[in-house]
Amino acid sequence: MTADHGTRLLLLSATGAGKLAGLARDTAVLLTRPGGPSLPEVCARAADGPHAAHRLSVIGRTAEEVAARLDAHLAGETVREVHTGVADGPARVAFLFSGQGAQFAGMGQGLYRTERVYRETFDRCADAARPFVSTPLQRLLHPDAEPHVVHRTAHGALGTFCVSTALAELWRSRGVEPATVLGFSSGEYAAAACAGALRVEDAVRLLGTEITLAERVTDGAMAVVALDEHTALDVLEDFEPTVGIAAVISPAEVSLSGRAATLDRITQRLAASGIRVSRLPVPAGLHSPLQEPALGELAAVAKGVRTCVPRVPFVSTVTGRPLEAGQLTPVYWGRHMRGPVRFLDAIRVMDAMGIRAFLELGPGRALVGLGARCLPGGGRLWPASLGRSTDGTGTMLDALGRLYTAGAPVSRTAVGAGARPAP
């Protein structure tokens, strides 16, 4: 038995809970047997299937670590790296594409270094984004990347697009295809590309144009307030129309965006009334009335972009409904830039479609956190592809295991290979 320094995913299944427990116990013994098979060999054999309904997944870096986690799980302990479930049919997975603001220095660096599909897709997107950024977006993958580089609005939006689109291709290479897609704010462009409605290069061109235009606004501000949409609209009626609702993000939360001076007066009144207010460090006033002067310029660029009928069902956060044929017009992208982002409506539509596994593609966990607030209760999975990891390999394999326990198909080749150690 040889040690392995890359994260591995072990998948087990059986026809009943008792049989699954017995298989897990036998596997733990096998992994610690002197002269026994290596962890990669055991993972590869287990991934071959066939796969029964009662399922378990566990990640680990060595055979001893995986065996210890199985033993602890069998002893009744809660083990964060172990997941179980009963798959009563193929799981339908929604891809949720993150928007700008989620980015951080070093995001997914490990995946870029070790996964060819991920790296090639990221580089393709980053090359298309060069006209819109002041530094190559690969710089954002360094943990020591300068804050002013990471948090520039254009770098955040386009860097997140690169990460999200690369994750989509990596997930597909591992056997997970989306049943439907959704994008939050700038994530709408990544969702459109994933669905096949836009070429990747055209999605980058549109997003780069929108963000470049949006950055002209320098006296804007944004804030999340604990109000429902209708109450927020009533509050805004008392102020000049330079602030609007930028996003409806949960049943009791909206984001407001617009002229900073006006937003200051609004949030002061709300805070004095005991309403929770969280300011966002975004001077561009995204999805606000301040963007209206730029809509014509965005439309002019959008007229030169060819759109296609989506190959994957696409739930729009512009309308809050499934995208209809011919809807991705220049007017549509103008509505996207002006806002609001209708995340609450869109995630409820996905739930009505029977989706029970919601996977975030992008840095962070913001969308799966918001989604769980929009759709409270059990019976749903909310994994993140990357979270706040600069490595990303273990986080993604853990999410893959969670999806497997819910019934998602998984590529045997991807699981058998595991995450290779970075050079």
Phi, psi and chi 1 to 4 in degrees:
 res  aa     phi    psi   chi1   chi2   chi3   chi4
   1 MET       -  129.4 -179.4  174.8   61.2      -
   2 THR  -113.4  146.3   58.9      -      -      -
   3 ALA   -76.2  154.1      -      -      -      -
   4 ASP  -136.7  134.6 -174.9   87.7      -      -
   5 HIS   -98.3    5.4  -62.3  -67.9      -      -
   6 GLY   -97.7  153.3      -      -      -      -
   7 THR   -69.5  136.4  -58.1      -      -      -
   8 ARG  -124.0  152.5  -59.5  -78.2  170.2  171.5
   9 LEU  -117.0  123.4  170.9   62.7      -      -
  10 LEU  -107.6  127.4  174.2   64.4      -      -
  11 LEU  -115.3  127.4  -53.1  176.2      -      -
  12 LEU  -125.5  147.3  -58.9  176.0      -      -
  13 SER  -150.6  156.2   69.9      -      -      -
  14 ALA  -156.9  170.6      -      -      -      -
  15 THR   -82.2   -7.6   56.3      -      -      -
  16 GLY  -153.9  164.4      -      -      -      -
  17 ALA   -64.0  -41.2      -      -      -      -
  18 GLY   -64.7  -42.3      -      -      -      -
  19 LYS   -65.8  -35.6  -68.7 -177.5  177.5  179.2
  20 LEU   -65.5  -41.5 -179.6   61.0      -      -
  21 ALA   -62.5  -41.0      -      -      -      -
  22 GLY   -64.6  -39.8      -      -      -      -
  23 LEU   -64.9  -40.4  177.0   59.9      -      -
  24 ALA   -63.9  -39.7      -      -      -      -
  25 ARG   -65.3  -45.3 -171.8  172.0  -65.0  106.9
  26 ASP   -63.3  -37.6  -67.9  -16.4      -      -
  27 THR   -68.1  -38.6  -57.4      -      -      -
  28 ALA   -62.0  -40.3      -      -      -      -
  29 VAL   -65.1  -43.2  170.9      -      -      -
  30 LEU   -60.7  -40.5  178.2   65.2      -      -
  31 LEU   -68.1  -23.8  -72.6  169.6      -      -
  32 THR  -104.7    4.3   54.4      -      -      -
  33 ARG   -74.8  128.4 -179.8 -178.5  -59.6  162.4
  34 PRO   -59.1  131.3  -24.5   34.9      -      -
  35 GLY    78.1    4.8      -      -      -      -
  36 GLY   -77.2 -179.7      -      -      -      -
  37 PRO   -67.1  155.3   24.6  -34.0      -      -
  38 SER   -75.0  164.5   68.1      -      -      -
  39 LEU   -59.4  -45.8  176.7   59.4      -      -
  40 PRO   -58.0  -37.5  -25.6   35.2      -      -
  41 GLU   -66.5  -43.2  -69.9  170.9  -26.9      -
  42 VAL   -64.5  -42.8  173.1      -      -      -
  43 CYS   -62.8  -41.4  -68.9      -      -      -
  44 ALA   -65.5  -43.9      -      -      -      -
  45 ARG   -64.1  -42.6  -68.7  174.6 -169.7  172.1
  46 ALA   -64.9  -35.1      -      -      -      -
  47 ALA   -71.0  -18.9      -      -      -      -
  48 ASP   -63.4  -26.3  -90.1  -22.9      -      -
  49 GLY    77.1 -164.4      -      -      -      -
  50 PRO   -68.8  159.8   27.8  -35.0      -      -
  51 HIS  -107.0  122.5  -60.6  -70.8      -      -
  52 ALA   -90.1 -178.4      -      -      -      -
  53 ALA   -74.3  -39.2      -      -      -      -
  54 HIS   -83.1  120.6  -69.6 -101.6      -      -
  55 ARG  -130.8  153.9  -61.7 -176.3  175.8 -172.1
  56 LEU  -142.9  142.6  178.7  149.6      -      -
  57 SER  -131.6  148.8   73.0      -      -      -
  58 VAL  -151.7  139.6   55.3      -      -      -
  59 ILE  -111.4  155.7   60.0  169.0      -      -
  60 GLY  -174.7  165.5      -      -      -      -
  61 ARG   -99.3  -21.2  -61.6  176.4   66.9   85.4
  62 THR  -137.0  162.1   65.1      -      -      -
  63 ALA   -60.2  -40.7      -      -      -      -
  64 GLU   -63.6  -39.4  -67.5   79.3    7.1      -
  65 GLU   -66.6  -43.8 -174.2  173.7   60.1      -
  66 VAL   -64.3  -43.8  170.8      -      -      -
  67 ALA   -61.4  -41.9      -      -      -      -
  68 ALA   -63.4  -38.7      -      -      -      -
  69 ARG   -69.1  -38.9  -72.7  170.8  177.0  172.1
  70 LEU   -63.0  -45.0  -72.0  173.5      -      -
  71 ASP   -61.1  -43.4  -73.3  -22.1      -      -
  72 ALA   -64.3  -40.7      -      -      -      -
  73 HIS   -62.3  -44.7  168.2   73.4      -      -
  74 LEU   -65.6  -25.3  -67.5  168.3      -      -
  75 ALA   -81.7    0.7      -      -      -      -
  76 GLY    93.9    4.6      -      -      -      -
  77 GLU   -78.4  153.0  -61.6  178.5   23.5      -
  78 THR   -85.5  117.4  -61.0      -      -      -
  79 VAL  -116.1  117.4 -177.0      -      -      -
  80 ARG   -60.2  -29.6 -174.0  179.6   58.4 -178.2
  81 GLU   -89.1    0.7  -62.6   83.2    3.2      -
  82 VAL  -111.7  132.5  176.4      -      -      -
  83 HIS  -131.4  143.4  -53.7  -72.9      -      -
  84 THR  -131.1  158.1   60.1      -      -      -
  85 GLY  -173.7  169.0      -      -      -      -
  86 VAL  -117.4  116.7  179.7      -      -      -
  87 ALA   -93.6  107.1      -      -      -      -
  88 ASP   -94.7   14.1   54.4    5.9      -      -
  89 GLY   162.0  171.3      -      -      -      -
  90 PRO   -60.6  131.1  -20.2   32.2      -      -
  91 ALA   -77.0  137.1      -      -      -      -
  92 ARG   -98.2  121.7  -58.3  175.8   66.8 -134.5
  93 VAL  -110.4  132.0 -178.4      -      -      -
  94 ALA   -96.1  135.7      -      -      -      -
  95 PHE   -94.7  121.6  -78.1    7.3      -      -
  96 LEU  -108.1  116.8  -48.9 -178.9      -      -
  97 PHE   -95.5  123.7  -71.4   88.5      -      -
  98 SER   -65.9  153.4  -50.8      -      -      -
  99 GLY  -103.0  179.8      -      -      -      -
 100 GLN   -64.0  154.4   75.0  -77.5  -18.8      -
 101 GLY   106.7  -20.4      -      -      -      -
 102 ALA   -87.2  -11.8      -      -      -      -
 103 GLN   -68.3  154.4   74.9  -82.9    3.1      -
 104 PHE  -153.0  156.7   58.3   93.4      -      -
 105 ALA   -62.0  130.0      -      -      -      -
 106 GLY    86.8    5.8      -      -      -      -
 107 MET   -57.0  119.8   53.4 -175.1  177.5      -
 108 GLY    66.2   23.7      -      -      -      -
 109 GLN   -57.6  -38.2 -178.3 -168.6   50.2      -
 110 GLY   -63.3  -41.3      -      -      -      -
 111 LEU   -64.4  -39.1  -68.0  173.7      -      -
 112 TYR   -63.6  -37.2 -176.7   84.7      -      -
 113 ARG   -79.0  -27.5  -65.4  175.5   64.6 -174.0
 114 THR  -113.1  -17.1   62.2      -      -      -
 115 GLU  -114.2  111.2  -62.3  -71.4  -10.2      -
 116 ARG   -60.4  -44.2 -179.8 -177.8   58.0   81.4
 117 VAL   -59.2  -44.1  169.3      -      -      -
 118 TYR   -62.7  -49.0 -174.9   95.4      -      -
 119 ARG   -63.2  -45.5 -179.6  170.7   58.3 -106.7
 120 GLU   -64.8  -39.2  -70.2  178.8   -8.8      -
 121 THR   -69.2  -43.4  -55.2      -      -      -
 122 PHE   -58.1  -47.1 -173.1  102.8      -      -
 123 ASP   -64.4  -37.8  -73.4  -14.3      -      -
 124 ARG   -60.5  -45.4  175.6 -171.7  174.7 -169.8
 125 CYS   -66.9  -42.9  -62.1      -      -      -
 126 ALA   -64.2  -37.2      -      -      -      -
 127 ASP   -63.4  -41.5  -74.1  -14.5      -      -
 128 ALA   -65.7  -27.5      -      -      -      -
 129 ALA   -85.4   -7.1      -      -      -      -
 130 ARG   -53.1  -38.5  -77.6 -175.1 -179.9  -86.7
 131 PRO   -65.3  -14.4  -22.0   34.1      -      -
 132 PHE  -109.2   -0.8  -55.3  101.9      -      -
 133 VAL  -127.3  158.6  -63.4      -      -      -
 134 SER   -95.0   -6.3   59.9      -      -      -
 135 THR  -151.3  149.3 -171.3      -      -      -
 136 PRO   -55.4  137.2  -26.5   35.8      -      -
 137 LEU   -69.2  -15.7  -69.2  173.7      -      -
 138 GLN   -60.7  -21.9  -71.3   84.0   -7.1      -
 139 ARG   -61.7  -31.5  176.2   61.3 -171.3  157.6
 140 LEU   -65.0  -18.5  -84.5   64.5      -      -
 141 LEU   -81.4   -6.4  -55.6 -176.4      -      -
 142 HIS   -86.6  129.1  -69.2  -94.2      -      -
 143 PRO   -57.8  -23.8  -25.4   35.5      -      -
 144 ASP   -97.4   16.6   62.0  -11.3      -      -
 145 ALA   -59.8  138.9      -      -      -      -
 146 GLU   -66.1  139.7  -58.7   84.1   -9.5      -
 147 PRO   -55.9  -37.7  -27.6   35.9      -      -
 148 HIS   -69.2  -22.0   72.7  -87.1      -      -
 149 VAL   -79.5  -47.6  171.0      -      -      -
 150 VAL   -64.5  -39.6  175.0      -      -      -
 151 HIS  -100.4    5.1  -63.0  -64.8      -      -
 152 ARG   -62.5  138.3 -179.6 -173.3  161.0 -170.5
 153 THR   -56.3  -44.8  -56.5      -      -      -
 154 ALA   -64.7  -40.8      -      -      -      -
 155 HIS   -65.7  -40.6  -66.7  167.1      -      -
 156 GLY   -63.9  -46.6      -      -      -      -
 157 ALA   -66.8  -48.1      -      -      -      -
 158 LEU   -76.2  -35.1  -71.0  161.8      -      -
 159 GLY   -64.2  -40.7      -      -      -      -
 160 THR   -66.1  -37.6  -63.8      -      -      -
 161 PHE   -57.6  -46.4  179.7   98.6      -      -
 162 CYS   -59.8  -47.0  -64.8      -      -      -
 163 VAL   -62.7  -47.2  168.0      -      -      -
 164 SER   -64.4  -43.3  -61.0      -      -      -
 165 THR   -69.2  -37.4  -56.4      -      -      -
 166 ALA   -64.4  -40.1      -      -      -      -
 167 LEU   -63.0  -39.9  -75.5  169.0      -      -
 168 ALA   -59.2  -44.7      -      -      -      -
 169 GLU   -67.8  -36.2  -69.3  -54.7  -53.8      -
 170 LEU   -67.4  -41.7 -174.9   53.2      -      -
 171 TRP   -61.0  -42.6  -84.2  113.6      -      -
 172 ARG   -64.1  -37.0  -77.2  172.2  155.5  162.5
 173 SER   -66.6  -21.1   76.0      -      -      -
 174 ARG   -96.6   10.4  -69.1 -176.7  168.6  176.7
 175 GLY    96.2    0.7      -      -      -      -
 176 VAL  -101.9  112.5  179.9      -      -      -
 177 GLU  -106.7  141.1  -71.0  -76.3  -15.7      -
 178 PRO   -75.0  139.6   29.1  -35.1      -      -
 179 ALA   -82.5  -24.0      -      -      -      -
 180 THR  -163.4  161.2 -177.1      -      -      -
 181 VAL  -132.7  157.6  -60.7      -      -      -
 182 LEU  -151.4  144.8  169.0  158.5      -      -
 183 GLY  -130.7  136.2      -      -      -      -
 184 PHE   -95.1  122.6 -170.4   98.4      -      -
 185 SER    55.6 -120.8 -172.1      -      -      -
 186 SER   -63.3  -18.0   61.4      -      -      -
 187 GLY   -64.4  -15.7      -      -      -      -
 188 GLU   -59.3  -35.4 -175.0   90.1   -6.7      -
 189 TYR   -70.3  -40.3  -70.6   99.1      -      -
 190 ALA   -65.2  -38.8      -      -      -      -
 191 ALA   -63.5  -41.7      -      -      -      -
 192 ALA   -63.0  -40.0      -      -      -      -
 193 ALA   -67.7  -43.1      -      -      -      -
 194 CYS   -62.1  -37.6 -179.6      -      -      -
 195 ALA   -75.5  -11.0      -      -      -      -
 196 GLY    87.1    9.8      -      -      -      -
 197 ALA   -79.4  -24.6      -      -      -      -
 198 LEU  -135.0  144.7  -69.7  174.0      -      -
 199 ARG   -65.6  149.3  -68.5  175.1   59.1 -111.2
 200 VAL   -55.5  -45.4  166.0      -      -      -
 201 GLU   -64.5  -35.9  -72.5   76.2   10.8      -
 202 ASP   -71.2  -37.0  -72.4  -27.1      -      -
 203 ALA   -62.5  -42.5      -      -      -      -
 204 VAL   -64.2  -41.5  170.3      -      -      -
 205 ARG   -61.6  -44.6 -179.0 -175.7  174.4 -161.2
 206 LEU   -66.9  -45.8  -75.9  173.2      -      -
 207 LEU   -64.1  -44.5  172.6   56.5      -      -
 208 GLY   -60.7  -39.3      -      -      -      -
 209 THR   -64.9  -47.0  -60.3      -      -      -
 210 GLU   -60.3  -45.3  178.7  178.1  -39.1      -
 211 ILE   -70.1  -38.7  -70.8  -62.7      -      -
 212 THR   -60.7  -42.6  -60.8      -      -      -
 213 LEU   -66.1  -42.0  -66.4  170.7      -      -
 214 ALA   -63.4  -34.2      -      -      -      -
 215 GLU   -69.4  -10.3  -77.5 -171.1  -47.3      -
 216 ARG   -64.4  -27.8  -68.0  179.2 -177.3  175.2
 217 VAL   -76.8  120.7  174.1      -      -      -
 218 THR  -118.5   -4.3   58.0      -      -      -
 219 ASP  -112.5   26.7   61.3  -16.2      -      -
 220 GLY   -96.1  172.6      -      -      -      -
 221 ALA  -159.6  161.6      -      -      -      -
 222 MET  -138.6  153.4  -58.6 -177.4   71.5      -
 223 ALA  -154.9  146.8      -      -      -      -
 224 VAL   -98.2  130.2  174.8      -      -      -
 225 VAL  -126.1  147.6  -61.0      -      -      -
 226 ALA   -84.9   70.3      -      -      -      -
 227 LEU  -137.3  150.9  -64.0  174.1      -      -
 228 ASP   -79.0  167.9   62.6   72.1      -      -
 229 GLU   -59.5  -46.2 -179.4  179.2    7.7      -
 230 HIS   -66.2  -40.5  -63.5  -65.0      -      -
 231 THR   -65.1  -40.1  -55.7      -      -      -
 232 ALA   -62.4  -41.1      -      -      -      -
 233 LEU   -62.5  -38.6  -72.1  171.4      -      -
 234 ASP   -63.4  -41.0  -71.4  -18.6      -      -
 235 VAL   -63.5  -43.2  169.9      -      -      -
 236 LEU   -65.8  -23.2  -67.6  176.4      -      -
 237 GLU   -62.5  -22.0  -74.9 -176.5   -6.1      -
 238 ASP   -84.7    0.1  -66.4  -22.3      -      -
 239 PHE  -128.4  161.8  -63.1   86.6      -      -
 240 GLU   -63.0  150.6   59.1  -93.3   29.6      -
 241 PRO   -80.1   47.1   30.7  -36.1      -      -
 242 THR  -101.6   -1.1   58.2      -      -      -
 243 VAL  -126.9  138.1  170.8      -      -      -
 244 GLY  -139.7  179.2      -      -      -      -
 245 ILE   -80.3  119.8  -65.5  177.5      -      -
 246 ALA   -86.3  -31.8      -      -      -      -
 247 ALA  -159.2  142.4      -      -      -      -
 248 VAL  -103.4  104.9 -176.9      -      -      -
 249 ILE  -106.3  -16.1   55.3 -178.7      -      -
 250 SER  -163.8  173.6   77.7      -      -      -
 251 PRO   -58.9  -24.5  -27.2   36.4      -      -
 252 ALA  -131.4   28.9      -      -      -      -
 253 GLU  -145.2  132.2  -73.3  177.6  -58.9      -
 254 VAL  -132.2  159.1  -60.0      -      -      -
 255 SER  -107.0  140.1   61.4      -      -      -
 256 LEU  -108.2  146.9  -56.5  179.8      -      -
 257 SER  -150.0  144.6 -178.9      -      -      -
 258 GLY   156.8 -154.0      -      -      -      -
 259 ARG   -62.9  131.2 -163.7  168.8  -55.3  -77.1
 260 ALA   -59.5  -43.0      -      -      -      -
 261 ALA   -62.7  -41.4      -      -      -      -
 262 THR   -68.4  -43.1  -53.5      -      -      -
 263 LEU   -63.2  -34.4 -174.9   61.2      -      -
 264 ASP   -59.0  -44.5  -76.5  -17.4      -      -
 265 ARG   -66.2  -38.2  -65.1 -161.9  -60.8  -86.7
 266 ILE   -65.5  -48.9  -66.1  169.9      -      -
 267 THR   -69.3  -30.8   54.7      -      -      -
 268 GLN   -64.1  -42.6  -72.7  168.4   10.0      -
 269 ARG   -63.8  -43.4  176.1 -169.6  -71.0 -172.6
 270 LEU   -65.3  -44.3  -66.9  174.9      -      -
 271 ALA   -63.0  -37.2      -      -      -      -
 272 ALA   -65.6  -24.5      -      -      -      -
 273 SER   -90.1    3.0  -59.4      -      -      -
 274 GLY    87.6   11.3      -      -      -      -
 275 ILE   -83.9  132.0  -55.4  -61.5      -      -
 276 ARG   -68.1  132.6  177.7  172.7   51.7   82.4
 277 VAL  -131.7  132.8  173.7      -      -      -
 278 SER  -129.0  114.7  -60.0      -      -      -
 279 ARG   -77.4  146.2  -65.0  -61.7  -69.5  -97.4
 280 LEU  -112.4  138.9  -58.0  175.2      -      -
 281 PRO   -82.7   64.2   30.9  -35.0      -      -
 282 VAL  -128.2   99.3 -175.1      -      -      -
 283 PRO   -75.2  -10.4   27.5  -35.0      -      -
 284 ALA   -79.4   -9.1      -      -      -      -
 285 GLY    57.9   52.5      -      -      -      -
 286 LEU   -63.1  148.7  -57.3  174.8      -      -
 287 HIS    54.0   43.6  -56.9  -65.0      -      -
 288 SER  -131.6  170.9   81.4      -      -      -
 289 PRO   -57.6  -23.3  -25.0   34.5      -      -
 290 LEU   -65.5  -16.8  -58.9 -175.6      -      -
 291 GLN   -87.8   -7.9  -57.5  -60.7  -23.1      -
 292 GLU   -58.6  -38.4  -70.2  177.5    2.7      -
 293 PRO   -61.3  -19.3  -25.6   36.2      -      -
 294 ALA   -94.8   -5.6      -      -      -      -
 295 LEU   -62.9  -35.3  -60.5 -173.0      -      -
 296 GLY   -64.8  -39.7      -      -      -      -
 297 GLU   -66.7  -40.3  -67.5  178.4   74.0      -
 298 LEU   -63.7  -42.5  177.7   61.3      -      -
 299 ALA   -61.3  -37.2      -      -      -      -
 300 ALA   -62.9  -39.8      -      -      -      -
 301 VAL   -70.9  -41.6  173.8      -      -      -
 302 ALA   -62.5  -29.1      -      -      -      -
 303 LYS   -63.9  -24.6  -74.0  177.9 -178.2  177.6
 304 GLY   -91.4    6.5      -      -      -      -
 305 VAL  -107.1  130.2  170.5      -      -      -
 306 ARG   -86.7  133.4  178.9  174.5  174.9  -92.6
 307 THR  -112.5  157.5   60.7      -      -      -
 308 CYS  -127.0  162.6  -57.2      -      -      -
 309 VAL   -68.6  127.0  176.0      -      -      -
 310 PRO   -58.3  137.8  -22.9   33.3      -      -
 311 ARG   -83.8  -19.3  -61.6 -172.7  -60.6  -88.9
 312 VAL  -120.2  135.3  176.0      -      -      -
 313 PRO   -52.5  132.8  -28.2   35.9      -      -
 314 PHE  -124.5  113.2 -180.0    2.0      -      -
 315 VAL   -93.4  118.6  180.0      -      -      -
 316 SER   -80.7  135.4  165.6      -      -      -
 317 THR   -92.6    2.2   53.8      -      -      -
 318 VAL   -80.8  -44.2  173.8      -      -      -
 319 THR  -101.0  -20.2   65.8      -      -      -
 320 GLY    76.6   16.4      -      -      -      -
 321 ARG  -137.2  166.8  -61.5 -172.1  -64.7  -87.5
 322 PRO   -58.4  140.0  -26.1   35.3      -      -
 323 LEU   -65.9  137.5 -169.0   76.3      -      -
 324 GLU  -101.9  156.4  -61.4  175.7    0.1      -
 325 ALA   -56.5  135.1      -      -      -      -
 326 GLY    75.9    9.8      -      -      -      -
 327 GLN   -83.3  -21.1 -162.0  169.5    8.6      -
 328 LEU   -80.8   71.5  -69.4 -176.1      -      -
 329 THR  -100.5  170.5   64.5      -      -      -
 330 PRO   -56.1  -34.3  -30.3   37.6      -      -
 331 VAL   -64.0  -39.0  171.5      -      -      -
 332 TYR   -58.7  -47.2  179.1   91.6      -      -
 333 TRP   -70.3  -28.0  -66.6  114.8      -      -
 334 GLY   -65.5  -41.5      -      -      -      -
 335 ARG   -62.5  -37.0  -69.2 -179.8   62.1 -171.5
 336 HIS   -62.1  -45.2  176.2  -90.6      -      -
 337 MET   -66.6  -37.3 -175.0  174.6 -173.1      -
 338 ARG   -79.6  -28.8  171.2   63.0  175.5   81.2
 339 GLY    83.5  178.0      -      -      -      -
 340 PRO   -87.5  164.4   33.1  -36.0      -      -
 341 VAL   -81.6  119.6  177.2      -      -      -
 342 ARG   -98.7   64.8  -52.0 -154.3   69.2   84.6
 343 PHE   -66.4  -43.6  178.5   77.8      -      -
 344 LEU   -57.7  -49.1  173.4   60.9      -      -
 345 ASP   -62.0  -42.4  -67.5  -21.1      -      -
 346 ALA   -66.5  -42.4      -      -      -      -
 347 ILE   -69.7  -31.2 -156.5   76.8      -      -
 348 ARG   -68.6  -35.7  -76.4  174.3  169.1  171.7
 349 VAL   -63.0  -43.2  164.4      -      -      -
 350 MET   -60.7  -40.9  -75.1 -173.9  161.6      -
 351 ASP   -62.2  -41.3 -170.5   58.1      -      -
 352 ALA   -66.0  -24.5      -      -      -      -
 353 MET   -76.3   -6.0  -66.9  167.3   62.6      -
 354 GLY    92.3   12.0      -      -      -      -
 355 ILE   -72.7  131.9  -58.8  -64.0      -      -
 356 ARG  -126.0   -2.1  -65.2  -63.7  177.9  -94.4
 357 ALA  -124.8  117.4      -      -      -      -
 358 PHE  -117.7  113.1  -60.2   84.3      -      -
 359 LEU  -110.7  123.0  174.0   66.4      -      -
 360 GLU   -84.6  129.9 -177.9  159.4   -1.3      -
 361 LEU  -112.2  107.2  -82.7   72.6      -      -
 362 GLY   147.5  176.7      -      -      -      -
 363 PRO   -73.3  146.9   26.3  -32.8      -      -
 364 GLY    85.0 -173.4      -      -      -      -
 365 ARG  -133.2   21.2  -56.9  175.2 -177.7  -87.1
 366 ALA   -60.8  -45.5      -      -      -      -
 367 LEU   -70.3  -39.5  -66.0 -168.8      -      -
 368 VAL   -69.4  -30.4  -68.5      -      -      -
 369 GLY   -67.2  -45.0      -      -      -      -
 370 LEU   -65.2  -42.4  -70.0  176.2      -      -
 371 GLY   -60.4  -40.9      -      -      -      -
 372 ALA   -64.6  -30.3      -      -      -      -
 373 ARG   -74.8  -32.0  -65.9 -150.9  -68.9  -86.8
 374 CYS   -73.4  -32.6  -66.5      -      -      -
 375 LEU  -125.3   72.4  -57.7  173.4      -      -
 376 PRO   -69.1  161.7   26.3  -34.1      -      -
 377 GLY   106.6  173.6      -      -      -      -
 378 GLY   -89.1 -172.3      -      -      -      -
 379 GLY    85.2    6.2      -      -      -      -
 380 ARG  -130.6  150.0  -58.1  178.7 -174.6   87.5
 381 LEU  -107.3  141.1  -75.3 -179.1      -      -
 382 TRP  -132.1   61.4  -59.3   97.6      -      -
 383 PRO   -79.9  153.0   28.9  -33.3      -      -
 384 ALA  -109.3  142.3      -      -      -      -
 385 SER   -72.8  -35.0  -59.3      -      -      -
 386 LEU  -128.3  -37.9 -169.0   57.0      -      -
 387 GLY    60.0 -140.7      -      -      -      -
 388 ARG  -102.9   25.0  -61.8  -69.2  -64.0  179.1
 389 SER   -84.8  132.9  172.7      -      -      -
 390 THR   -80.4  -18.2   56.7      -      -      -
 391 ASP   -87.4  -65.1  176.0   46.1      -      -
 392 GLY    91.5  -21.3      -      -      -      -
 393 THR   -67.0  -47.3   54.5      -      -      -
 394 GLY   -67.1  -40.5      -      -      -      -
 395 THR   -60.7  -42.5  -55.5      -      -      -
 396 MET   -70.4  -39.8 -168.4  166.6 -176.6      -
 397 LEU   -66.6  -35.6  -75.8  176.1      -      -
 398 ASP   -63.3  -42.8 -176.2   72.3      -      -
 399 ALA   -64.8  -38.5      -      -      -      -
 400 LEU   -61.6  -40.8 -177.5   60.5      -      -
 401 GLY   -63.4  -40.3      -      -      -      -
 402 ARG   -63.1  -41.2  -68.0 -178.2   65.7 -171.5
 403 LEU   -66.7  -37.3  -66.1  175.6      -      -
 404 TYR   -59.6  -44.6  167.8   79.0      -      -
 405 THR   -65.2  -19.6   65.2      -      -      -
 406 ALA   -91.1   -6.7      -      -      -      -
 407 GLY   111.2    6.9      -      -      -      -
 408 ALA   -71.9  139.5      -      -      -      -
 409 PRO   -69.1  143.6   25.4  -32.6      -      -
 410 VAL  -132.1  135.5  171.8      -      -      -
 411 SER   -69.9  125.4  164.4      -      -      -
 412 ARG   -62.3  -38.4  179.7  -97.5 -174.6 -150.0
 413 THR   -61.9  -43.5  -56.9      -      -      -
 414 ALA   -65.7  -42.0      -      -      -      -
 415 VAL   -69.9  -41.3  174.0      -      -      -
 416 GLY   -63.3  -36.6      -      -      -      -
 417 ALA   -72.3  -34.5      -      -      -      -
 418 GLY    66.4 -168.6      -      -      -      -
 419 ALA   -95.8  117.6      -      -      -      -
 420 ARG   -72.9  145.3  -61.6  177.9  -59.2  -79.7
 421 PRO   -65.5  143.3   22.0  -31.6      -      -
 422 ALA   -69.6  144.5      -      -      -      -
 423 PRO   -68.4      -   23.5  -31.6      -      -
